[in-house]
């Protein structure tokens, strides 16, 4: 799977309250949540982000609460992939469960600047920076996670398992 | 081969003789829980998967506590989803307003989460039960839905980190200070994906209430679990409450740890995490004069009876400073009742504090104490991220209940001895 998009840059320890403030957790609607994505960190983000764009951040992205509303709002906003130096663990699981591709890549997290044009090959974990003419290799997605993605998410995986029994 | 507590619990629940760090294992879940924010998503996922029944209605907990009692129509609809689902599937561990409490105070109190368990909760502070010696961790709603169907979940076996506390606690230093001290030392991702273990002579005598505060905030260091080996204090706590059999696990003396931190905390004063990160930790004596507008005493971190006793000791016969709102929230109905019987509630009301029915409300900026632009709060809660308790330009300082109560009296961040003397 290939992704083309513009980079939006964020710092270290972006927490789930920054991704989607708790005052909006009164709904599960992706469209509603998307409107408020990153609102307290960058009020312009939700209205300016274009389908296919990529979020790029530092260490420990998605720390804090377990709210699945966080990946739902990011995906709902049209973001195609999140690249970070590292991810908080609950957020990492939630992204696979929700079918939001994420890549761990310290080099890309450091080198990519806001507005850079990116081309990402998810199958191989290769990130090409068209603006800077650079290529970064992300950590491969663990085989078990690939099974979830192949099934189309955790619920679909569970359904397959249940049907088999 | 010598093993840590986490490895032993996971091996037993995976039906394997032993497991190793980084190994992916599928384990049996002893208890799974969700709240009024996360369970609605899980219920939708449950239905989307075509599931007809839960794996075991006795091993699921649905606890409306975040925006409860319903703060608006939208939260009323979310809460109703839990109520209807619980009725449909015969889930007896659904706790209605009037019987409920903040999930992580309520479930240990009710003896529903026990030593040796594997527990998952669609709430990041599920790690609280590590204080009982359970492998308990937060997950998203979809993981909860899958566990509600299958009674199982997959984990990567975490590497373990050991934190050894030596010395003697100074007055007014509690479990909250110890966990904030750790986070201040290692950072908010210092234990990312890891199993933390809290041990040493300080932990050996630490009351269960303080232990629960410590394990509660393991997630604030990025950890998967924060464990304390069960002992007599654990047995005393769970013995009379347990609704099922339980098992004590402890790490082998020569088990392998990724890191071992050993600290003597004899000189440690109560600490405060400054805005906007739980890792911005300073001893209260090092903080320049900081005026405050609000104090919140409660939450899954510090809303237990022992916490309220400490706060009442400082507020007794005194008044909350003019210009400060002090909100006290007993974490469960039982705690509320006991606090009333002990006279703590009268103490709070005499001090002109507001006392609320159990709710997570203000901790996550839900309701019951939202901050205006430019306002500051001292809170015994667990997160002080930007906008956590209200407006994006408000500030939250995290502390233990004694510092929070002293700050309420003086209208600024204060050491308890400034109020009550030595």
Boltz contact constraints between the chains, C-beta under 6 A:
constraints:
  - contact:
      token1: [A, 13]
      token2: [B, 188]
      max_distance: 6.0
  - contact:
      token1: [A, 15]
      token2: [B, 385]
      max_distance: 6.0
  - contact:
      token1: [A, 17]
      token2: [B, 385]
      max_distance: 6.0
  - contact:
      token1: [A, 17]
      token2: [B, 388]
      max_distance: 6.0
  - contact:
      token1: [A, 21]
      token2: [B, 387]
      max_distance: 6.0
  - contact:
      token1: [A, 22]
      token2: [B, 364]
      max_distance: 6.0
  - contact:
      token1: [A, 22]
      token2: [B, 365]
      max_distance: 6.0
  - contact:
      token1: [A, 22]
      token2: [B, 366]
      max_distance: 6.0
  - contact:
      token1: [A, 23]
      token2: [B, 365]
      max_distance: 6.0
  - contact:
      token1: [A, 25]
      token2: [B, 37]
      max_distance: 6.0
  - contact:
      token1: [A, 26]
      token2: [B, 74]
      max_distance: 6.0
  - contact:
      token1: [A, 26]
      token2: [B, 75]
      max_distance: 6.0
  - contact:
      token1: [A, 28]
      token2: [B, 41]
      max_distance: 6.0
  - contact:
      token1: [A, 40]
      token2: [B, 386]
      max_distance: 6.0
  - contact:
      token1: [A, 40]
      token2: [B, 387]
      max_distance: 6.0
  - contact:
      token1: [A, 40]
      token2: [B, 392]
      max_distance: 6.0
  - contact:
      token1: [A, 59]
      token2: [B, 189]
      max_distance: 6.0
  - contact:
      token1: [A, 60]
      token2: [B, 189]
      max_distance: 6.0
  - contact:
      token1: [A, 63]
      token2: [B, 188]
      max_distance: 6.0
  - contact:
      token1: [A, 65]
      token2: [B, 124]
      max_distance: 6.0
  - contact:
      token1: [A, 66]
      token2: [B, 122]
      max_distance: 6.0
  - contact:
      token1: [A, 66]
      token2: [B, 123]
      max_distance: 6.0
  - contact:
      token1: [A, 66]
      token2: [B, 124]
      max_distance: 6.0
  - contact:
      token1: [A, 66]
      token2: [B, 138]
      max_distance: 6.0
  - contact:
      token1: [A, 66]
      token2: [B, 140]
      max_distance: 6.0
  - contact:
      token1: [A, 68]
      token2: [B, 41]
      max_distance: 6.0
  - contact:
      token1: [A, 68]
      token2: [B, 140]
      max_distance: 6.0
  - contact:
      token1: [A, 68]
      token2: [B, 141]
      max_distance: 6.0
  - contact:
      token1: [A, 88]
      token2: [B, 222]
      max_distance: 6.0
  - contact:
      token1: [A, 89]
      token2: [B, 193]
      max_distance: 6.0
  - contact:
      token1: [A, 90]
      token2: [B, 124]
      max_distance: 6.0
  - contact:
      token1: [A, 90]
      token2: [B, 138]
      max_distance: 6.0
  - contact:
      token1: [A, 94]
      token2: [B, 140]
      max_distance: 6.0
  - contact:
      token1: [A, 97]
      token2: [B, 140]
      max_distance: 6.0
  - contact:
      token1: [A, 97]
      token2: [B, 142]
      max_distance: 6.0
  - contact:
      token1: [A, 144]
      token2: [B, 24]
      max_distance: 6.0
  - contact:
      token1: [A, 154]
      token2: [B, 142]
      max_distance: 6.0
  - contact:
      token1: [A, 154]
      token2: [B, 146]
      max_distance: 6.0
  - contact:
      token1: [A, 155]
      token2: [B, 45]
      max_distance: 6.0
  - contact:
      token1: [A, 155]
      token2: [B, 48]
      max_distance: 6.0
  - contact:
      token1: [A, 155]
      token2: [B, 49]
      max_distance: 6.0
  - contact:
      token1: [A, 158]
      token2: [B, 49]
      max_distance: 6.0
  - contact:
      token1: [A, 158]
      token2: [B, 146]
      max_distance: 6.0
  - contact:
      token1: [A, 159]
      token2: [B, 49]
      max_distance: 6.0
  - contact:
      token1: [A, 159]
      token2: [B, 50]
      max_distance: 6.0
